[in-house]
């Protein structure tokens, strides 16, 4: 049984996807993905790569994900699955690239600077 494993990252979330031939079962951290991601938007993110390449019912996916929030985790999973599908069949890359699923989103939280309350928010200024 051939297992393809890839990783995807978004903000501080890291997802490792293990893709095998199967019946379309998706498991996230040992749970069914619909119980892990309760909102339809997040469930859509998880299945988006499989739906775009039209192989939703052909592969089983096991995912380990850690760090960040649930939206970042869902988007990290989306990238990991897309990379695995391209590794399995390079013909999927054209469609996945057109949907923007092959690009790692580089946006990260800006660091807090000293002498300020947050990254850009300054402490309140008092003239008198």
Residue pairs with C-beta under 8 A, 6 or more apart in sequence:
1 20
1 21
2 20
2 21
3 18
3 19
3 20
4 18
4 19
4 20
4 84
4 87
4 88
5 16
5 17
5 18
5 19
5 84
6 16
6 17
6 19
6 80
6 81
6 83
6 84
6 87
7 14
7 15
7 16
7 17
7 80
7 83
8 14
8 15
8 17
8 75
8 76
8 77
8 78
8 79
8 80
8 81
8 82
8 83
8 104
9 15
9 76
9 79
9 104
10 68
10 72
10 73
10 75
10 76
10 79
10 104
10 105
11 68
11 69
11 72
11 105
11 107
11 108
11 109
12 67
12 68
12 72
12 108
12 109
13 65
13 66
13 67
13 68
13 69
13 72
13 73
13 75
13 76
14 65
14 66
14 67
14 76
15 63
15 64
15 65
15 73
15 76
15 77
15 79
15 80
16 63
16 64
16 65
16 80
17 61
17 62
17 63
17 77
17 80
17 81
17 83
17 84
18 61
18 62
18 63
19 59
19 60
19 61
19 81
19 84
19 85
19 88
20 59
20 60
20 62
21 58
21 59
21 60
22 58
22 59
22 60
23 57
23 60
24 50
24 56
24 57
24 58
24 59
24 60
25 32
25 60
25 61
26 32
26 33
26 46
26 47
26 60
26 61
26 63
27 33
27 60
27 61
27 62
27 63
28 36
28 37
28 46
28 63
28 65
28 77
29 36
29 63
29 64
29 65
33 43
33 46
33 47
33 63
34 43
37 43
37 45
37 46
37 70
37 74
42 70
42 71
42 74
45 71
45 74
45 75
45 77
45 78
46 74
46 77
46 78
46 81
47 56
48 78
48 99
48 101
49 78
49 79
49 81
49 82
49 85
49 96
49 101
50 56
50 59
50 61
50 81
50 85
52 95
52 96
52 99
52 101
53 85
53 92
53 95
53 96
55 85
55 92
59 85
59 88
61 81
61 84
63 77
63 80
63 81
65 73
65 76
65 77
67 73
68 76
75 105
78 101
79 101
79 102
79 104
82 96
82 101
82 102
83 102
85 92
85 96
86 92
86 93
86 96
86 102
93 102
96 102
97 103
109 119
110 119
110 120
111 119
112 118
112 119
113 119
115 123
116 122
116 123
117 123
